[in-house]
Amino acid sequence: MDKLPRVNLTAANSSTVDRLHPSFIDYGSYQHLCVLVPVILGVICVLGLASTLTAMGILISNAHRGKLSLINALILNLMFADSLVLAFALPFRTAAFSKPSWTLGWTVCKTCDWFLQSCLAAKSFTVAVLAKACYRYVSNPTKQVSIRLRSILLVMWFLWLSACSAPIPTWLFSSLQRETWGLVCVQVVPPKAQDFMSVYVKAYPLGVFCAPLSFALLYFWRVYGQCQRRCSKTQNLRTQIRSRKLTLMLFSLTVAMTTLWLPQWVVWVWERHAAEREAQGPGEGGPFVVFSPPLLLSLSALLLTFFLSLVNPLIVLSLSEEFREGYRGLWRCLTLRKHTLSNPKPGPHGGVGEAEDEAEGESPRDGIVLLDVEQFWHERETGSMTEENDPIPWEHQEGAPTEGRK
């Protein structure tokens, strides 16, 4: 959680915001959070990594089978950003909560918050491009669009370049400071950069959060209009259903990101404006009071930000029919492989039908053989039929096969 902003009066009125040190460590009534928060973050990390790796495995498997598209590539990029947040950013935040001082070194302090902001910005930009790609698909779902791997990689490179460039001031102004309890990782803005940061604090949320998600919601509204105009048409009903399911999944991703990420931006803007006001000092009107974000609001905002990386793969795996089929196929392959290794292959005289039914999950009624049909073919091949029970007597009549058939 971000510590409450404070003034560093010895640094020439520079504003200081503690970005990574747990602010509740100083308060006895909040000591239990030092244990509870790392446990919650650990559960989110384990479940989130399992979900994101499963979704990425299905997407990569589909790409190997020739199902390469821009939408699938963008969803893969979104899952990749979530996996980076869960695998690298979340463990460092958990370590910061579990210890009263910063012990991870200057390099981690310099890059940890910048890395998290870059991944979140990449997710936001990816959702915006996904909305545009969804609109193009729904506008003409029967059109076959071929896209090269080079073009997809170029789009991904541009997205990550923009995402990594946006939070560069966070990397520049992060540093270590020594307090009474030890080192803390803070963001110190020098007086010369106060004017720049005053503009940056207002422009950064607009460019990373408001503009991309508003762009995505606008395109989903246009997609909704396209679906309403196509409701009266009965042609390509299967394609319309598939378009609606895809729109529902991507729209759910956008709504989840907007809802779960909004508290973090409220805290982010609140802290920096409070630090800026404190750095300016009291004016001619006398002393003033700057209120910092409430502790529980800051803590909840951070947990919701990491929880978003768990929600995204769950939405993809639950709302996409293609992902559900891929997950069933992956699970079937794993269970079939285990079943084949643990049980020997049955012989030709027993157990074949039962083994196939258990492996494929099919009903035993699928392999039923009618006794009358089996007896008919058996008697025909052995020649043991009598004339009374012979259903094809013309085949046994000598000299007149053609007349018998007539």
C-alpha positions in Angstrom: 0.0 0.0 0.0 1.1 3.6 -0.6 2.2 5.4 2.5 0.5 8.6 3.4 2.3 11.6 1.8 4.5 13.7 3.9 6.8 16.7 3.5 10.6 16.5 3.6 11.4 19.9 5.0 15.2 19.4 4.8 15.1 18.8 1.0 14.2 22.3 -0.1 10.4 21.9 -0.1 10.5 18.7 -2.2 7.4 16.5 -2.1 7.8 13.0 -0.9 5.3 10.1 -1.4 6.1 6.7 0.1 5.1 4.3 -2.6 6.0 0.9 -1.3 6.3 1.1 2.5 3.3 -0.1 4.5 1.9 2.9 6.3 0.0 0.9 8.9 3.2 -0.6 10.4 3.4 2.3 12.8 0.0 1.9 14.3 -0.6 -0.8 16.8 -4.2 -1.3 15.9 -3.3 -2.3 12.4 -0.5 -4.8 13.2 -2.7 -7.8 12.2 -2.8 -6.5 8.6 0.9 -7.2 8.4 0.0 -10.9 8.4 -3.4 -10.8 6.7 -2.4 -8.7 3.6 0.5 -11.0 2.6 -1.7 -14.0 2.9 -4.4 -12.5 0.7 -1.8 -11.5 -1.9 -0.3 -15.0 -1.8 -3.7 -16.6 -2.6 -4.3 -14.1 -5.4 -0.8 -14.9 -6.8 -1.2 -18.7 -6.8 -4.8 -18.7 -8.2 -4.0 -15.9 -10.7 -0.9 -17.6 -12.1 -2.7 -20.9 -12.5 -5.6 -19.2 -14.4 -3.4 -17.0 -16.6 -1.0 -19.8 -17.6 -4.0 -22.0 -18.5 -5.5 -19.3 -20.7 -2.1 -18.6 -22.3 -1.6 -22.4 -22.9 -4.9 -22.6 -24.7 -4.2 -19.5 -26.8 -0.7 -20.8 -27.8 -2.2 -24.2 -28.7 -4.8 -22.6 -30.9 -2.1 -20.5 -32.6 -0.1 -23.7 -33.4 -3.3 -25.2 -35.0 -3.6 -22.2 -37.3 -6.1 -20.1 -35.3 -4.1 -17.0 -35.4 -6.0 -13.7 -35.2 -5.5 -10.2 -33.9 -8.2 -10.7 -31.2 -6.6 -13.9 -29.8 -3.1 -12.2 -29.9 -4.4 -9.2 -27.9 -6.1 -11.5 -25.4 -2.8 -13.4 -25.1 -1.0 -10.0 -24.5 -3.5 -9.2 -21.8 -2.9 -12.5 -20.1 0.8 -12.0 -20.4 0.6 -8.6 -18.7 -1.4 -10.2 -15.9 1.1 -13.0 -15.5 4.0 -10.4 -15.2 2.1 -8.5 -12.5 1.4 -11.7 -10.5 4.9 -13.2 -11.0 7.1 -10.1 -10.4 5.2 -7.1 -9.1 3.1 -8.8 -6.5 5.9 -10.7 -4.6 7.8 -7.5 -4.1 4.8 -5.7 -2.7 4.2 -8.7 -0.4 7.8 -8.5 0.8 7.3 -4.8 1.5 4.3 -5.5 3.7 5.9 -8.2 5.7 8.9 -6.1 6.8 9.1 -2.8 8.6 11.9 -1.4 6.4 13.0 -1.8 2.8 15.5 -4.6 2.3 15.3 -5.4 -1.4 17.9 -2.9 -2.6 18.1 0.2 -4.6 17.4 -1.5 -8.0 14.2 -3.0 -6.9 13.0 0.2 -5.3 13.8 2.1 -8.6 12.0 -0.4 -10.9 9.2 -2.0 -8.8 6.5 0.7 -9.1 7.5 1.6 -12.6 7.2 -2.1 -13.7 3.7 -2.4 -12.1 2.5 0.8 -13.8 3.9 -0.3 -17.1 2.0 -3.6 -17.0 -1.2 -1.8 -16.0 -0.9 0.7 -18.8 -0.2 -2.2 -21.3 -3.5 -3.8 -20.1 -5.4 -0.6 -20.6 -4.0 0.0 -24.1 -4.7 -3.6 -25.0 -8.3 -3.4 -24.0 -8.7 -0.3 -26.2 -7.3 -2.0 -29.2 -9.4 -5.1 -28.4 -12.6 -3.0 -28.5 -11.6 -1.6 -31.9 -10.8 -5.1 -33.3 -14.2 -6.4 -31.9 -16.0 -3.7 -33.7 -14.4 -4.5 -37.0 -15.2 -8.2 -36.5 -18.9 -7.6 -35.6 -19.3 -5.1 -38.5 -18.5 -7.9 -41.0 -18.1 -11.3 -39.2 -18.2 -13.3 -42.5 -15.1 -11.5 -43.9 -12.0 -13.5 -43.8 -9.2 -11.4 -42.4 -5.7 -12.7 -42.8 -3.0 -11.0 -40.6 0.6 -11.8 -40.5 2.6 -12.6 -37.4 4.9 -9.7 -38.2 2.0 -7.2 -38.0 0.8 -8.7 -34.7 4.3 -8.4 -33.2 4.5 -4.8 -34.4 1.2 -4.0 -32.6 2.5 -5.6 -29.4 5.8 -3.8 -29.6 4.0 -0.4 -30.0 1.7 -1.2 -27.1 4.5 -2.1 -24.7 6.7 0.8 -25.8 3.9 3.2 -25.0 3.1 1.5 -21.7 6.7 1.5 -20.6 7.3 5.1 -21.6 4.3 6.6 -19.8 5.4 5.9 -16.1 9.1 6.9 -16.7 8.8 9.8 -14.1 7.9 7.2 -11.5 11.2 5.5 -12.2 13.2 8.7 -12.3 12.0 10.0 -8.9 12.0 6.8 -6.9 14.8 6.5 -4.3 15.7 5.2 -0.9 15.5 7.3 2.3 16.6 6.5 5.8 14.0 6.9 8.5 14.1 6.1 12.2 13.0 2.4 11.6 15.3 1.9 8.6 15.3 2.4 4.8 12.1 3.2 3.0 11.4 3.3 -0.8 9.9 6.7 -1.6 9.2 9.0 -4.6 10.9 12.3 -4.1 10.1 15.1 -6.5 12.8 17.8 -6.5 11.7 21.5 -6.6 12.9 21.9 -10.2 10.4 19.2 -11.3 7.4 20.5 -9.4 5.8 22.2 -12.3 6.3 19.2 -14.6 4.9 16.8 -12.0 1.9 19.1 -11.5 1.0 18.6 -15.1 2.0 15.0 -15.2 -0.3 14.1 -12.2 -3.3 15.3 -14.2 -2.3 14.0 -17.6 -1.1 10.5 -16.7 -4.5 9.2 -15.4 -6.2 10.7 -18.4 -3.9 9.1 -20.9 -3.6 5.7 -19.2 -7.0 5.2 -17.6 -9.7 7.5 -18.7 -8.9 7.8 -22.5 -8.3 4.1 -23.3 -11.2 2.7 -21.3 -13.6 5.5 -22.6 -12.5 4.6 -26.1 -13.2 1.0 -25.4 -16.7 1.6 -24.0 -17.5 3.9 -26.9 -16.7 1.1 -29.4 -18.6 -1.4 -27.4 -21.6 0.9 -27.6 -21.2 0.9 -31.3 -20.9 -2.9 -31.3 -24.2 -3.0 -29.4 -25.9 -1.0 -32.1 -24.5 -3.3 -34.8 -25.9 -6.3 -32.9 -29.3 -4.7 -32.5 -29.5 -4.0 -36.3 -28.6 -7.6 -37.1 -31.2 -9.1 -34.7 -34.0 -9.0 -37.3 -31.9 -10.9 -39.8 -31.9 -14.7 -39.8 -28.9 -15.1 -42.1 -25.7 -16.3 -40.5 -27.4 -17.0 -37.1 -24.4 -18.9 -35.9 -22.0 -16.1 -36.7 -24.3 -13.6 -34.9 -24.3 -15.8 -31.8 -20.5 -16.0 -31.8 -20.2 -12.3 -32.3 -22.4 -11.6 -29.3 -20.5 -14.0 -27.1 -17.2 -12.4 -28.1 -18.6 -8.9 -27.4 -19.9 -10.0 -24.0 -16.5 -11.4 -23.0 -14.5 -8.3 -24.1 -17.1 -5.9 -22.6 -16.9 -7.8 -19.3 -13.1 -7.4 -19.3 -13.5 -3.7 -19.9 -16.0 -3.3 -17.1 -14.0 -5.3 -14.7 -10.9 -3.3 -15.4 -12.7 0.0 -15.0 -14.4 -1.0 -11.8 -11.5 -2.6 -10.0 -8.8 -0.2 -11.2 -10.8 3.0 -10.3 -10.1 3.1 -6.5 -6.3 2.8 -7.2 -6.4 5.9 -9.4 -8.4 7.8 -6.8 -5.7 7.1 -4.2 -3.0 7.8 -6.7 -4.3 11.3 -7.6 -5.2 12.0 -4.0 -1.8 11.2 -2.7 0.1 13.3 -5.2 -2.1 16.3 -4.8 -1.8 16.1 -1.1 2.0 15.9 -1.4 2.1 18.8 -3.8 0.0 21.0 -1.4 2.3 20.1 1.5 5.4 20.8 -0.5 4.1 24.3 -1.3 3.7 25.0 2.4 1.1 27.3 4.1 0.2 30.5 2.2 -0.6 33.9 3.4 -3.9 32.8 4.8 -2.1 30.8 7.6 -1.9 27.1 8.3 -4.0 24.6 6.4 -4.8 21.0 6.7 -4.2 18.4 3.9 -6.1 15.2 4.3 -4.4 12.0 3.1 -6.3 9.0 1.7 -7.8 6.8 4.4 -5.8 3.7 5.2 -8.5 1.2 4.4 -9.2 2.9 1.0 -5.5 2.7 0.1 -5.3 -0.9 1.1 -8.5 -1.9 -0.7 -7.3 -0.1 -3.8 -4.1 -2.1 -3.9 -5.8 -5.4 -3.3 -8.4 -4.7 -6.0 -5.6 -3.9 -8.5 -3.9 -7.2 -8.0 -7.3 -9.0 -7.9 -7.9 -7.7 -11.4 -5.1 -10.0 -12.6 -7.1 -13.0 -11.2 -10.5 -11.8 -12.6 -9.3 -11.3 -16.2 -8.4 -15.0 -17.0 -11.5 -16.2 -15.1 -13.7 -14.1 -17.4 -11.9 -15.3 -20.5 -12.1 -19.0 -19.4 -15.8 -18.8 -18.4 -17.4 -16.6 -21.1 -15.5 -17.8 -24.2 -16.8 -21.0 -25.8 -13.6 -21.5 -27.6 -11.6 -21.3 -24.4 -14.0 -23.7 -22.6 -13.5 -26.2 -25.5 -9.8 -25.7 -25.4 -9.8 -26.3 -21.6 -11.8 -29.5 -22.0 -9.4 -30.7 -24.7 -6.4 -29.9 -22.5 -8.0 -31.6 -19.5 -9.0 -34.6 -21.7 -5.4 -35.0 -23.0 -4.0 -34.9 -19.5 -6.5 -37.4 -18.1 -6.2 -39.7 -21.2 -2.4 -39.7 -20.9 -2.6 -40.6 -17.2 -5.2 -43.2 -17.9 -3.1 -44.8 -20.7 0.1 -44.8 -18.5 -1.7 -46.3 -15.5 -3.8 -48.9 -17.2 -2.5 -51.4 -19.8 -4.2 -51.5 -23.2 -7.0 -54.1 -23.1 -6.9 -57.2 -25.3 -9.1 -57.8 -28.3 -11.5 -60.0 -26.4 -12.6 -57.8 -23.5 -12.6 -54.4 -22.0 -12.2 -52.4 -25.2 -15.7 -50.8 -25.2 -15.5 -50.1 -21.5 -12.0 -48.5 -21.7 -13.1 -46.3 -24.6 -16.3 -45.2 -22.7 -14.3 -44.3 -19.6 -11.6 -42.4 -21.6 -14.0 -40.4 -23.8 -16.7 -39.9 -21.2 -19.3 -41.3 -23.5 -22.4 -43.4 -22.6 -22.1 -47.2 -22.9 -25.2 -47.1 -25.1 -23.2 -45.6 -27.9 -21.5 -49.0 -28.5 -24.6 -51.2 -28.4 -24.8 -53.9 -31.1 -28.3 -55.3 -31.8 -28.4 -59.1 -31.2 -30.7 -59.8 -34.3 -28.3 -58.0 -36.6 -25.3 -59.8 -35.2 -27.1 -63.2 -35.5 -28.1 -62.5 -39.1 -24.6 -61.8 -40.2 -23.2 -64.7 -38.3 -25.6 -67.2 -39.8 -25.1 -65.7 -43.3 -21.3 -66.1 -43.1 -21.5 -69.7 -41.7 -24.3 -70.8 -44.0 -26.3 -72.3 -41.1 -29.7 -70.7 -42.1 -32.7 -72.9 -42.9 -35.0 -72.2 -45.8 -37.9 -71.2 -43.5 -35.8 -68.6 -41.7 -33.7 -67.5 -44.7 -34.4 -63.8 -45.4 -32.7 -63.9 -48.8 -33.7 -67.2 -50.4 -32.9 -65.9 -53.9 -29.2 -66.0 -53.1 -29.4 -69.8 -52.6 -31.6 -70.5 -55.6 -29.5 -72.2 -58.4 -29.9 -70.8 -61.9 -32.3 -68.0 -61.3 -30.7 -65.2 -59.2 -32.1 -62.5 -61.4 -35.7 -63.8 -61.3 -35.5 -64.2 -57.6 -34.6 -60.6 -57.2 -37.6 -59.6 -59.3 
